[in-house]
Amino acid sequence: MRNLLRLCPLLLALALLFGAEPAFAGKRVALVLANSAYQHAPSLTNPVNDGSVIAKTLKDAGFDIVDSRHDLSALETRRVLRDFADATRDADIAVVYYAGHGIEVEGSNYLIPVDARLERDTDVYDEALSLDRVLVAVEPAKQLRLVILDACRDNPFGKTMKRSVASRGIGRGLAQVEPTSPNTLIAYSAKAGFTAQDGDGANSPFTVALSKHLTTPGLDVRRAFGFVRDDVLKSTGNKQEPFVYGSLGGDDVPLVPVKVAAAASPVANPQADIRRDYELALQVGNRAAWDAFLAQHPDGFYSSLAKLQLEKIGAEQAHAAAIEKAKQAEAERDRLAAVGAQKDAQLKAAADAKAAEQAQLAAQKAKEQAQQQAAAAEQQRVNLAAAAPSAAPASTASPAGTNVASLTPATTPADLSRSVQTELGRVGCFSGQADGNWNTSSQRSLSQFNRYAGTKLDVKVASTDALDTVKSKPSRVCPLVCEHGFKADGDKCTRIVCGDGYALNDDNECEKKRAGKPTASKPATSRRDDSEDRPARQRPQIGAAGGLGGLGGDAAGIATGARRASGGGQVFCTNGGCRPVNRGCHLEYRGGGGPGNDANAEVCN
């Protein structure tokens, strides 16, 4: 009684904030559909196996109805959905699980029965079943409507079907959805626009994780899918990330409630009371709640976890303060530079800005480490509670921190770097291998993301802030750059093919070829007279009367005769007449000219 009175202030304050725990879920129904034996496409190995595992998991969890079907035609699927809708009218929780092929056309998602041909894009309206039809079947449920789609495989129909309209889009994977009905969740095995893996074993990685976490007693369905996401990312090397669309209210909604065994006589369990106080403080999540918890429970296992949560909050606040201080120091440095302050003042401001930047990086690393330690401790606590809900944690006599010292961080720096590299590759900013090595290439990729996304992320380290920011971008951020001769086609470069009569120019465009001019052989030309090869200042000038300026008619005749020579020979003219130049000889101009003075001389070698 004294312990209950001592806990009243904390319990009352938290109860006013969050109210009572949700009541036990009533009737629960499920429909499991699995298609493997496709008649007009290659068969799938895992869907039927996956459906059997999920059906058994739900039956073992105590669901009132679990209707499991596989390899249904379109007509059979419609009939099954109609019958299941009748079963959900008085249900509190309704679940539909589908494994098989799915396709997205014009932003809408469709499940593909085994008898579908899908020869053209418009056949999906007649031969497939829209996701909206499935949502109609679960709509009558009162507390939770859950649709799980392990249908994000690489679809063979999308590659062969004919397009009735060239602009009609057929997407890769499934399209993002926003449920319009309240208390509705739609879970994809891979994020919208991405494909999922079948895995190397008998079941897909998504189904393996679902069977492990979905029906954990007392575990909120949203947290269950969070654990599923972590397992699938780990098992696929960060290549596949499940995603959940929709929202629920503030109360926990477990698929399987915690069974409370009736005791012969009520026995006080101090650890149960402390655990309840801890979980209530965790829901509030602020410093005041943790201070109140530690004031009531200063020692023990849960106090160690609470101190880790306080350290995380303190590290986050210190990081925020460091960011603000760095911004102020940078602004002061820029202001002094703009007003032309003294050099000493500018140097001091630059040093302060540099120190503030270093402090910000240190605060960021401290924040990430505190977040990882708190997350790892909380994960261990949840695992212990799921494995043995009634068991008490480790002895409270151990000193603070002993129980969490051996915990492995939930995310190592290499895993964080690998996740950031993977997301940068998704948005088109990173083309290397996501190996977890945050090198110069990775830093350059994040810098490019900052440029096109308008962000100011620190490129020196791979941080959770960077991961969250890049993941928030639904599509390509960095432009696709193709070499000459290729053009961007979606997320890849394709070769440019020009039609007949066209050729690719330097601007990467097809232009019409120019007709080439016919090339005729040039006739042999005679060698010019040496007088033509001389510089112009040495050549005699022809006067208006046709003679040579300043010279007599004989010199003019000599020049004229020389020009008329053909066949490569030269003619030597004097006052006595003209004759061909002897073989092996040539004319040289000596100047002068006139009676008795020849302008040209015959030179023989």
Disulfide bonds with the S-S distance in Angstrom:
Cys429-Cys478 1.86
Cys482-Cys493 1.99
Cys498-Cys510 1.96
Cys573-Cys578 1.89
Cys585-Cys604 1.82
